[in-house]
């Protein structure tokens, strides 16, 4: 079953300097029990995507087309605020990037974990027992005592583990992890990734994992989505994309990953050019200005072209790029 | 928490001691010899000398300060010149009226200011927010004595809803509360504006914080997010503001007590100054200082009770 199915989703923001097309015709699917990575530069629409799924778009943002199917039925785009709130935290949980600020500084960890369970009929004691069990699962030592403590009494890595415990407390079917390891140092990052993988298997939920760290995506994710300037340019299994990238942007992105360089370069490679202005999107292919394959076909927006199995790419030249390894 | 409270109260003792030293220095440098002022222009030098040694004015300054300090600790603030009664008794007789007035002013500013600030923050940019904004600035800008006089004219003289002067019958709580409404409103109404502005600003800042986004992402009801997750943080600067504001309220109380002909510390000091009754002025200032310091200690203790980060930074 597909847990999250986003079809043709477009989101606009109305700003003082014009309408900003933050997402355009985004298609993606998160199957049950799979970890799907979303990779892309800052400003590519990763956060807008999450906020749209959560129903937490800023007031000036609106969905202009498309649908978001959750567990095959409810279209989240048309769900009202109460229906959406009933899903958040219960069925769809989120771990945010900044562990330092993600917890309320004046309420104890126990109080915050109890509040998340406000819809459950359990007694206060039973709720606390569940919180303790969850804290133990994320390997917080001495959880009974820690429950009464406040966020500032924990280290950054512990706070992120508490945030994960909070997210998994209600056994959601979808966990959205928004760069959960970006603010942590490398050793902690590995520990959190392993913890997430372990808990995902225990609980049996799907994960939408946002990151700009290709190594983490390769390590953790079954499938991956490459976003560029508000579009999903390539979507497929992590293996297919890493070994047989078909979109020119994906290829360049992979070529820029320092971890994948085969020899020491005096200068790290970059992608020439800049992101297009989303207030004035180019007609046709979004990557044409920075692409070496651009020709007259690219003046029209390419559809999502299947290139083998579930592997799709939004490029007219997907055929030409076959076999050219990144 | 208890540890923090004790530390904070200990600090208050130090602050009061410093304030007393400054007060003593002020008395010392006021021109004119207290003994000759007390005895009047026709006193002989021998009489002045005798009174000086009786008052201890011929002792070295540090002995005088030590006497002043330790007798104040014992509650002895000297004798009032005119009636010969102990100053502390005179001041304590008036203190409850002023405390009630300030408590009333704080109630107005808290009970109106905090909800108005919250509503303005939630409806930011909307019509309600703008109306609250304009009204807040208006009440901040108008001096409290103008509000005192106009509220007297409207509610006491024209509409005759509320009494105009006095503090109400002794022992009759209802009458005393009725007499409290207008003067406390006159002092507090500007603070309603201040607090509404302050709560709005810190509420807007807090609602943008990422932990509020987390709370929303966990589907908590918006009312709980606003009033228990955000307000608890947004209220902290307001408590400090109110603690400091009590000082300003005490000085506004002088106006209010005169305009509404209420007894109280403000009126006592005003009358004592006009007849150069220095022991009463000193005593009243000292009692007010202690009150101010204690209020601020409590403000800090309330903040520590609400914010665990403050508690642990002191332990």
Interface residues (C-beta under 8 A of the other chain):
Chain A: X54 X56 X85 X86 X87 X88 X89 X90 X93 X94 X96 X98 X101 X102 X103 X104 X105 X106 X107 X108 X115 X116 X118 X119 X150 X152 X153 X163 X166
Chain B: X209 X210 X211 X213 X214 X215 X216 X217 X218 X219 X220 X221 X224 X228 X229 X232 X233 X306 X307 X308 X309 X312
